[in-house]
Amino acid sequence: MPGQQSEVTFRFLAEPTDVNFGGKVHGGMVMKWIDQAGYACAVGWSGAYCVTASVSGIQFVAPILIGDMVSVRARLIHTGTSSMHFAVDVLARDLRNDEHRLATSCVMVFVALDRPDGKPTPVPHWEPRDDSERQLQAQAKQLLELSKGMEKLVDLRAASLS
């Protein structure tokens, strides 16, 4: 039901197939998990097919190791007409000593479409419920402004390549 699910958490164990030669989970694997959790939350909120528009400020803070319990939490922090902004945190927990650590953090933007190859479609409006959510929404709006500047740079680069 659209407008109901504003948060999703995936939990699983980091497996040997997820790691690089240094024994730590590949950054690309972490980005895949982030995209999957973000997508699930975007579809859950909008009730529509969604596409990733951007990932901003991704920070790899601490490594994830084989056997760590991984939690990927995506939560809605802002909506536009057809866009949804999500704060996504990846937490790792060593099950042997219950040590928790933030591994990765970012903000993602998804756009709802009326069909997989279609046009943007409206999403339910979201309002922050407390000061913490208001602060996250303000940060999302700042990133949106920065993103507009990046779009201009990308357009200039694309024009120079033509």
Sequence and secondary structure as in RCSB ss.txt:
>XXXX:A:sequence
MPGQQSEVTFRFLAEPTDVNFGGKVHGGMVMKWIDQAGYACAVGWSGAYCVTASVSGIQFVAPILIGDMVSVRAR
LIHTGTSSMHFAVDVLARDLRNDEHRLATSCVMVFVALDRPDGKPTPVPHWEPRDDSERQLQAQAKQLLELSKGM
EKLVDLRAASLS
>XXXX:A:secstr
 TTS  EEEEEEE  GGGB TTSBB HHHHHHHHHHHHHHHHHHHHSSEEEEEEEEEEEE S  BTT EEEEEEE
EEEE SSEEEEEEEEEEEETTTTEEEEEEEEEEEEEEESSTTS B         SHHHHHHHHHHHHHHHHHHHH
HHHHHHHHHHH 
